[in-house]
Amino acid sequence: MKSMPRHFRLFVICVSLLGLSLASSCDATRTTDNHNVLLVTIDTVRADHLGAYGYEAARTPAIDSLAQRGVLFEEAYTPAPMTLPAHSTMMTGLLPPQHGARVNGVHKLDDDVTTLAERLSTRGYRTGAFVAAFVLNEKFGLAQGFDHYDDDLSNAYEQKVDNGLAKYRAGDQVVDSALTWLDEESDAPFFAWVHLYDAHFPWYLHEEGAEATETGTYDGEIAFVDEQFGRLATWLNASGKEANTIVIVVSDHGEGLGDHSEIEHAYLLNEEVLHVPLIIAGPRAKAGERVSALVSLEDIHPTLIEILQVPSDRAHGRSLVAALEGHPMESGVGYAETDLPWTSFRWAPQRSLTTAEWKYVRTPQIELYDRASDRGELANLAVARKAIVRELEAQLSALEAEVGSRSSTVTTLSAEESEQLAGLGYVASDTTAVPDSWMELADIKERLPVKDLNAQLRRRVSEETIEPAEHLAIARRLIELSPETPSFHAELGKVYAEFGDLQSALEPLKRAVDLAPEDPGVHYSFGDVLQQMGDSAGARPHIEFALEAAPEMAAAHVCMGNILRTEGRFDLATGSYAEAIRLREEYPEAHYNMAHVFGDRGMPAKALEHFQIALEQKPGWGLAHRAIAGLLLAKGDFEGAIPQFEAAMEDVDSADLRNDLGVAYQRLGQPEKALEHYLAAMELAPDFFRPHLNRANMAVDYGNYEVALNEYRIALQLAPSHVDPTASLARFLVTTPVLEMRDSPRAIALAERAVDLTGGRSSRALEILAAAYAQAERFPAALAAANRAQMQARADGDVTFASSLDAVIASYAMGEPFGMPPAPSESAESTPDAPESQVAEPTETSAGDKD
């Protein structure tokens, strides 16, 4: 087994020593022809599902035709079963440890890693890339060197299961864009990269008229991809550029399709996900040639460098030009890796080495396969052939020492992207670094059922096809099966929080923080629950950590706003909500919370504005309708409040909503409608005292004093420690026109209790106490209480009420009871110092942010 890069080292020496182009330094007989390059990467296509590779059921005539006029590599292998690292290798000639872009959606290709596009751009090439999926968005680093990088997903498929990493557009859209660019007039040669993602799950149906008769399946999507490549091939032929264009069709990785119990890819390093098609046609390629030597995707970059005669000072792969020209080539070795088991679940990553004879996988349960007799990798010979294991481990370790390892750079995602990936188990933080020692961790093979159960749970949650009890049971089961996985503990905590059981949410969320102390997502979830429980001081350090590590996390800004609001720092709270809204274009919960802060600041117009925006962004949202109703009720717009209350009830019917709607009708002078809703509230919540209190007030307004007395007594029985029924019954016992219902001793006791319940700081409670004393002809006590009431009203800034007490004080000073009226009908008061309707909602917490 020979080391793969020796051929390329000789090539690099020529370039670096003489400082000349490859053609002039290593092969003076060649001249630069400025060939065009068309690189078509067909995502997730197994080699054994193309006609050119012997698959009889394939419908891939365009790709098969390319193989007939070019060179087909029978044994091509990817260094990673993931899109970003595999494409990064193709573009740089470096293995994942060298380029650092090792995990989809988390890492990026650093700017200091030179790409093929950058090299060709400096040589005068037009460079255009047309990618189909978010996973290759320019933020992940592969746009380097491209004059035009089309990653527009505005017409992407609508996903049934929300997964940002799998978001993609159909191949015909990609090719439409590529052909438009290729048609632009230019004398410069071009390098066009066209990425087609359709064979990646989920598979979609295509419009009628496509030549593929079967779509919505793996083979059907490969046929659709073949059609799109055929359009590019037709353009090359029609434009007259075919003879001068190097065309490469290659896949970044394969697909499990149930082999080795993996339906998709990225977690295992078996043959079905590493063996990929590679076909090269055009200049220097011998038509109809088939190469049996083992090659790697890292070889594409140096191959193009040699054909195009472009200086290059760094790559790990070897040039395949000799094989293209029909010369014999020895097999190399194929390195492969996946860190996804670690970054997603804290299970052991995997490394593998594929040679012409053997396949070795370094994992806690070591794998060794004889490639000559067991290409399906079904018979693990790790125990039977320990000497071979030692030899291959030594070779793998030597290769790793040779290539080294650079630190991976974590990419910056938008608020929605980072939160969505966190929900999928991806952790964009320093914890993505694989530990130095991982052979004691769980092996992915023994955890595949756990991964599948987790995927099933996420799918059903997204599709809203799971009941709360089952959701909770599966979340608990996942922790039982894999207690080392932080995201499982976080999921259980979030489920408890969604069900309103915040106390039970604390333990699993705290465990998630302990397991992943550098993960901003779990700190946010833990801090958010603490904040909802009223522990803002405990929540603050976790939310601060989340914002420091992930400043784009909009939900954390909302939570910080909630913390600041509880601290009375309303201007800073407003700023936090504003930042969340800046980060997320549509964020109804942030607008909702900001509206409440404007209410706290005495700015009802601004509050109403943001409640309305929240409702526009989240139509039918009951909380927003109710909050708007509360504002309208407070300003006396009872007619405007009623439809808002009714809209809120369409979302969730509740006793407090019914009560508030009754208040609105009462204030409009429609007692029948008011009574209807008060009675409905009593039926929905028999222990709720508010509708009884409001019905009593309304009965007083209409002279139904027996009904009033009975309802006041029921309200007090239901809430004996609440000031509202206590003070209201005291008022009634002092003011009722039915003299036999008056009860001064009872009124005094209740009024004193109301004063105690408010800590002596309610001017209205003190006023009622003064009236009760006066009714019992205890005028000195009445005068003292009335003076206290006036002083408290002035301290509260209630100048009008304080002034009204002048006449009361004068009356008591003369030893005369003051004519205290019943509760006024125009305000339907149920408390001495506030309306009975509690329409102001508590702050909507970011735990309810599940969009």
HUGI-V434972 format. One record per backbone hydrogen bond with DSSP energy under -0.5 kcal/mol. CO is the residue of the C=O (numbers start at 1). NH is the residue of the N-H. E is the energy in kcal/mol with one decimal. If there is no record, write none. Layout:
CO_NH_E, CO_NH_E
//
This chain:
3_6_-0.6, 4_7_-0.6, 5_9_-2.1, 6_10_-1.6, 7_11_-1.4, 8_12_-2.5, 9_13_-2.4, 10_14_-1.8, 11_15_-1.7, 12_16_-3.1, 13_17_-2.4, 14_18_-1.6, 15_19_-2.0, 21_25_-1.8, 22_26_-2.7, 22_27_-1.0, 23_27_-0.7, 27_30_-1.7, 36_246_-3.3, 37_39_-0.5, 37_192_-2.9, 38_40_-0.6, 38_248_-2.8, 39_41_-0.6, 39_194_-2.9, 40_42_-0.7, 40_250_-2.2, 41_43_-0.9, 41_196_-2.6, 42_45_-1.0, 44_46_-0.6, 45_277_-0.6, 46_49_-1.4, 47_50_-1.3, 50_53_-1.1, 50_55_-1.9, 51_54_-2.2, 54_56_-0.9, 55_58_-1.4, 60_64_-2.3, 61_65_-2.1, 62_66_-1.7, 63_67_-1.8, 64_68_-1.4, 65_69_-1.4, 67_70_-0.6, 67_288_-0.6, 69_282_-0.6, 70_288_-1.0, 70_289_-0.8, 71_73_-0.5, 71_280_-2.5, 72_74_-0.7, 72_291_-2.8, 73_76_-0.5, 73_278_-0.5, 75_295_-2.8, 76_276_-2.4, 77_297_-1.9, 79_337_-1.9, 80_82_-0.7, 82_86_-1.6, 83_87_-2.5, 84_88_-2.4, 85_89_-1.8, 86_90_-2.0, 87_91_-2.2, 88_92_-1.0, 89_92_-0.5, 89_93_-3.0, 91_116_-2.1, 93_316_-3.7, 93_317_-1.4, 95_98_-1.6, 95_99_-2.1, 96_100_-2.6, 97_406_-2.8, 99_110_-0.6, 100_102_-1.6, 103_106_-1.5, 103_107_-2.0, 106_411_-3.1, 108_110_-0.6, 108_409_-0.6, 110_113_-1.5, 112_114_-0.7, 115_119_-1.9, 116_120_-2.6, 117_121_-2.5, 118_122_-1.7, 120_123_-0.9, 120_125_-2.1, 121_124_-1.7, 126_191_-2.9, 127_147_-1.0, 127_148_-1.8, 128_193_-2.6, 129_150_-3.0, 130_195_-2.9, 132_169_-2.3, 133_136_-1.7, 134_137_-2.8, 137_140_-2.5, 138_141_-2.0, 138_143_-0.5, 140_109_-2.3, 141_144_-1.0, 143_146_-2.1, 145_147_-0.5, 148_129_-3.0, 148_150_-0.5, 149_151_-0.9, 150_131_-2.1, 153_156_-1.9, 157_159_-0.6, 160_162_-0.6, 163_166_-1.2, 164_167_-1.2, 165_135_-0.6, 167_134_-2.4, 168_157_-2.5, 170_173_-0.8, 170_174_-1.4, 171_175_-2.7, 172_176_-2.3, 173_177_-2.0, 174_178_-2.3, 175_179_-3.0, 176_180_-1.9, 177_181_-1.9, 178_182_-2.8, 179_183_-1.9, 181_184_-1.3, 189_126_-2.9, 190_37_-2.8, 191_128_-2.5, 192_39_-2.9, 192_194_-0.5, 193_130_-2.5, 193_195_-0.5, 194_41_-2.2, 194_196_-0.5, 196_43_-2.7, 197_200_-2.2, 204_216_-1.2, 207_210_-1.3, 210_209_-0.5, 213_215_-0.5, 217_221_-2.4, 218_222_-2.0, 219_223_-2.1, 220_224_-1.8, 221_225_-2.5, 222_226_-2.4, 223_227_-1.9, 224_228_-1.8, 225_229_-2.5, 226_230_-2.5, 227_231_-1.6, 228_232_-1.3, 229_233_-2.6, 230_234_-2.5, 231_235_-2.0, 232_236_-2.3, 233_237_-2.0, 234_238_-2.8, 235_239_-2.5, 236_240_-0.6, 236_241_-1.5, 236_242_-1.2, 237_240_-0.8, 241_244_-0.5, 242_245_-1.5, 244_36_-2.4, 244_246_-0.5, 245_247_-0.7, 246_38_-3.1, 246_248_-0.5, 247_281_-2.7, 248_40_-3.4, 248_250_-0.5, 249_279_-2.6, 250_42_-2.5, 253_45_-0.6, 256_259_-2.2, 258_261_-1.9, 259_262_-1.8, 261_263_-0.6, 262_258_-1.8, 263_257_-2.6, 264_256_-3.5, 270_273_-1.4, 270_274_-1.3, 271_275_-2.7, 272_255_-0.9, 273_254_-2.1, 274_78_-2.1, 274_276_-0.6, 275_47_-1.2, 276_76_-0.6, 277_251_-1.5, 278_73_-2.8, 279_249_-2.6, 280_71_-3.5, 281_247_-2.7, 282_285_-2.3, 284_286_-0.5, 286_289_-1.7, 289_72_-2.7, 290_292_-0.5, 291_74_-2.7, 291_75_-0.6, 293_75_-0.6, 294_332_-2.7, 295_77_-1.7, 296_299_-2.0, 297_300_-1.3, 298_302_-0.7, 298_317_-0.5, 299_303_-1.7, 300_304_-2.3, 301_305_-2.3, 302_306_-2.0, 303_307_-2.2, 304_308_-2.8, 305_309_-0.7, 305_310_-2.0, 320_324_-2.2, 321_325_-2.1, 322_327_-2.6, 323_326_-1.4, 324_286_-2.8, 333_335_-0.6, 334_354_-2.3, 336_352_-2.7, 337_81_-0.5, 338_350_-2.3, 339_342_-0.9, 339_343_-2.3, 340_344_-2.4, 341_345_-1.5, 341_347_-2.3, 342_346_-1.8, 350_338_-2.0, 351_362_-3.5, 352_336_-1.8, 353_355_-0.5, 353_360_-2.6, 354_334_-2.9, 357_371_-2.2, 357_372_-0.6, 358_355_-3.2, 359_369_-2.4, 360_353_-2.5, 360_362_-0.5, 361_363_-0.7, 361_367_-1.9, 362_351_-1.7, 364_366_-0.8, 367_361_-2.5, 368_381_-3.3, 369_359_-2.0, 369_371_-0.8, 370_374_-2.2, 374_377_-1.7, 378_380_-0.7, 379_381_-0.6, 381_385_-2.9, 383_386_-0.6, 385_389_-1.8, 386_390_-2.4, 387_391_-2.2, 388_392_-2.8, 389_393_-2.6, 390_394_-2.1, 391_395_-1.9, 392_396_-2.8, 393_397_-2.7, 394_398_-2.2, 395_399_-2.3, 396_400_-2.4, 397_401_-2.3, 398_402_-2.1, 399_403_-2.5, 400_404_-2.0, 408_410_-0.5, 409_108_-1.6, 411_413_-0.6, 414_418_-2.8, 415_419_-2.2, 416_420_-2.3, 417_421_-2.6, 418_422_-2.1, 419_423_-1.7, 420_424_-1.0, 421_426_-2.5, 422_425_-1.2, 426_428_-0.6, 427_429_-1.7, 429_432_-1.9, 430_433_-1.8, 436_438_-0.6, 438_441_-1.4, 442_348_-2.9, 443_446_-1.1, 443_447_-0.6, 444_447_-1.0, 444_448_-0.7, 445_448_-0.5, 447_450_-0.5, 447_451_-2.3, 448_452_-2.6, 449_453_-2.2, 450_454_-2.5, 451_455_-2.4, 452_456_-2.5, 453_457_-2.3, 454_458_-2.4, 455_459_-2.3, 456_460_-2.3, 457_461_-2.4, 458_462_-2.3, 459_463_-2.2, 460_464_-0.6, 460_465_-2.5, 461_464_-0.7, 467_471_-2.6, 468_472_-2.5, 469_473_-2.1, 470_474_-2.8, 471_475_-2.3, 472_476_-2.1, 473_477_-2.3, 474_478_-2.5, 475_479_-1.3, 476_480_-1.9, 477_481_-2.2, 478_482_-2.1, 482_485_-1.7, 484_486_-0.7, 485_488_-0.8, 485_489_-1.2, 486_490_-2.4, 487_491_-2.3, 488_492_-2.2, 489_493_-2.3, 490_494_-2.4, 491_495_-2.3, 492_496_-2.4, 493_497_-2.2, 494_498_-2.4, 495_499_-1.8, 496_501_-2.3, 497_500_-1.3, 500_502_-1.4, 501_505_-1.1, 502_506_-1.0, 503_506_-0.7, 503_507_-0.6, 504_508_-0.7, 505_509_-1.8, 506_510_-2.7, 507_511_-2.2, 508_512_-2.1, 509_513_-2.0, 510_514_-2.1, 511_515_-2.2, 512_516_-2.1, 514_517_-0.5, 516_519_-2.0, 518_520_-0.7, 519_523_-1.5, 520_524_-2.4, 521_525_-2.2, 522_526_-2.3, 523_527_-2.8, 524_528_-2.9, 525_529_-1.7, 526_530_-2.1, 527_531_-2.4, 528_532_-2.2, 529_533_-1.8, 530_535_-2.4, 531_534_-1.6, 534_536_-1.3, 535_539_-1.9, 536_540_-2.2, 537_541_-0.7, 538_542_-0.5, 539_542_-0.6, 539_543_-2.2, 540_544_-2.8, 541_545_-2.0, 542_546_-2.3, 543_547_-2.4, 544_548_-2.1, 545_549_-2.6, 546_550_-2.7, 550_553_-2.3, 552_554_-1.3, 553_556_-0.6, 553_557_-1.2, 554_558_-1.8, 555_559_-2.2, 556_560_-2.4, 557_561_-2.2, 558_562_-2.1, 559_563_-2.3, 560_564_-2.7, 561_565_-2.2, 562_566_-2.0, 563_567_-1.3, 564_569_-2.5, 565_568_-1.7, 568_570_-1.3, 569_573_-2.3, 570_574_-2.4, 571_575_-1.7, 572_576_-2.1, 573_577_-2.3, 574_578_-2.4, 575_579_-2.0, 576_580_-2.0, 577_581_-2.1, 578_582_-2.0, 579_583_-2.2, 580_584_-2.0, 583_585_-0.5, 585_587_-0.6, 587_590_-0.5, 587_591_-1.9, 588_592_-2.6, 589_593_-2.4, 590_594_-2.5, 591_595_-2.3, 592_596_-1.5, 593_597_-1.8, 594_598_-2.4, 595_599_-1.9, 596_600_-2.4, 597_601_-1.9, 598_603_-3.0, 599_602_-1.5, 603_607_-2.1, 604_608_-2.8, 605_609_-1.9, 606_610_-1.9, 607_611_-2.3, 608_612_-2.2, 609_613_-1.7, 610_614_-2.4, 611_615_-2.0, 612_616_-2.0, 613_617_-2.2, 614_618_-1.5, 618_621_-1.6, 620_622_-0.6, 621_625_-2.1, 622_626_-2.6, 623_627_-2.4, 624_628_-2.4, 625_629_-2.3, 626_630_-2.3, 627_631_-2.0, 628_632_-2.4, 629_633_-2.7, 630_634_-2.3, 631_635_-1.5, 632_637_-2.6, 633_636_-1.4, 636_638_-1.7, 637_641_-1.6, 638_642_-1.8, 639_643_-0.8, 640_644_-0.7, 641_645_-2.4, 642_646_-2.5, 643_647_-2.2, 644_648_-2.1, 645_649_-2.0, 646_650_-1.0, 647_651_-0.8, 648_651_-0.8, 648_652_-2.2, 654_658_-2.2, 655_659_-2.5, 656_660_-2.4, 657_661_-2.5, 658_662_-2.2, 659_663_-1.9, 660_664_-2.0, 661_665_-2.2, 662_666_-2.6, 663_667_-2.5, 664_668_-1.2, 665_670_-2.7, 666_669_-1.4, 670_674_-2.3, 671_675_-3.2, 672_676_-2.1, 673_677_-1.7, 674_678_-2.3, 675_679_-2.7, 676_680_-1.7, 677_681_-2.3, 678_682_-2.2, 679_683_-1.9, 680_684_-2.3, 681_685_-2.3, 685_688_-2.1, 687_689_-0.6, 689_693_-2.2, 690_694_-2.8, 691_695_-2.5, 692_696_-2.2, 693_697_-2.2, 694_698_-2.5, 695_699_-2.4, 696_700_-2.1, 697_701_-2.0, 698_702_-1.5, 699_704_-3.1, 700_703_-1.5, 703_705_-1.4, 704_708_-2.3, 705_709_-2.7, 706_710_-2.3, 707_711_-2.6, 708_712_-2.7, 709_713_-2.2, 710_714_-2.1, 711_715_-2.6, 712_716_-2.2, 713_717_-2.3, 714_718_-2.3, 715_719_-1.7, 717_720_-0.5, 719_722_-1.7, 722_726_-1.2, 723_727_-3.0, 724_728_-2.4, 725_729_-2.1, 726_730_-1.7, 727_731_-2.5, 728_732_-2.3, 729_733_-2.5, 730_734_-1.0, 731_734_-0.8, 731_735_-2.5, 732_736_-2.5, 733_743_-1.3, 737_739_-1.1, 738_741_-1.9, 738_742_-0.6, 739_742_-1.2, 743_747_-2.8, 744_748_-3.0, 745_749_-2.3, 746_750_-2.5, 747_751_-2.8, 748_752_-2.8, 749_753_-2.0, 750_754_-2.4, 751_755_-2.4, 752_756_-2.3, 753_757_-2.7, 754_758_-1.4, 755_760_-2.9, 756_759_-1.6, 758_761_-1.5, 761_763_-0.7, 762_766_-2.0, 763_767_-1.9, 764_768_-2.1, 765_769_-2.2, 766_770_-2.4, 767_771_-2.1, 768_772_-2.3, 769_773_-2.3, 770_774_-2.4, 771_775_-2.5, 772_776_-1.3, 773_778_-3.3, 774_777_-1.8, 777_779_-0.9, 778_782_-2.3, 779_783_-3.3, 780_784_-2.3, 781_785_-2.4, 782_786_-2.6, 783_787_-2.3, 784_788_-2.1, 785_789_-2.3, 786_790_-2.2, 787_791_-2.5, 788_792_-2.5, 789_793_-2.3, 790_794_-2.3, 791_795_-2.2, 792_796_-2.0, 793_798_-2.7, 794_797_-1.1, 797_799_-1.6, 798_802_-2.2, 799_803_-2.4, 800_804_-1.9, 801_805_-1.0, 802_805_-0.6, 803_806_-1.7, 804_808_-0.7, 805_809_-2.7, 806_810_-2.2, 807_811_-2.2, 808_812_-2.3, 809_813_-2.3, 810_814_-1.2, 811_816_-2.4, 812_815_-1.5, 818_820_-2.3, 819_821_-0.5, 824_827_-0.9, 824_828_-1.5, 824_829_-0.7, 828_836_-0.6, 834_830_-0.7, 834_831_-0.9, 836_838_-0.6, 837_839_-1.2, 843_845_-0.6, 845_848_-1.6, 846_849_-1.9, 848_850_-1.3
//
